[in-house]
Amino acid sequence: MTARRRSGSSTDAGSARHIPVLLAEVLASLKPHDGATYIDGTFGAGGYTSAILKVADCAVLALDRDPSAILGSEPVRQAFGDRLTLVESRFSELDEVAREQGVAPVDGVVLDIGVSSMQIDQAERGFSFMSDGPLDMRMSSSGMSAADVVNDFDEEDLADIIYALGEERRSRAVARGIVRARTESPIKTTRALAEIVSRALGGRRGDEQHPATRTFQALRIYVNDELGELARALSAAERVLKPGGRLVVVTFHSLEDRIVKRFLQERSGKESQGSRHLPPQSVKLSAPSFEIVNPRPLTPLKEELEVNPRARSARLRAAVRTDAPPWPLDEAQLGVPVVKD
């Protein structure tokens, strides 16, 4: 997953999208200090990394799975020199990368979950229906694309993906519409898919969100395994943080936030609430591996929303690592939906 750079204004024309959401709150929660080492698991345009390196004489190991983020990192590299180490990698592997780089354990981990504004704004990446482009949606340069999913998966699997990952209540109608349309010709572009979904759901009414919004979310999450990656990244952060190290996570929709909330509730010793995808179940609690900093998530202030409406759904949760051993990871228990492999 790559950083979702969503906020604010900037003195440089066209660079507003490079300023990260909830920046002040992230820094206040992470508490960067001199001599420390931090991991930015979602480098993106380097917004969080740059801010961390500016406020303290520390080091940052930054990761991003998107090759374009690595290619565009030179200004940040030049600004901070050897205090920044940047690696092309999934953030679910952040503990392994930290060990390989010789910096584990670390003092803090920050994760900004989901797709970046930069990716959304590039029509050729296929993330958005706001402008036409190839139906891709891959954050990295390899693996299955969204076009592969909509053209090759059967109707039942499509419906399950759109329901579980997009929370689209009329997922079966959408899946039927997709299967019907692809019998005439392959679905290759974002605009074509958006029109198919819109027809299946009866079109847009008034100021409602576009009918294809949930379907596009579901396909993007599925293609990039975003929820599984998130669960594994949280577990990796638990393994790599030293006692007293801080975990800060910014999410942008309810599926992400529920996973982070459940992870921290369980590992702080609170009773598991189970998953809406599974029957109620009890969890044998280990010694708490985290202490929650903010029981309620932090959200953007009015001033931030005025300059960046895209930040409206952002939620920040933070916790401090204890000296207890890490817990085993159970993705299902954290609420990661089970859909077609």
Summary of the structure (lengths in Angstrom):
residues: 341
radius of gyration: 20.0
end to end distance: 18.7
largest distance: 61.6
contacts: 1148
relative contact order: 0.14
helix: 43%
strand: 14%
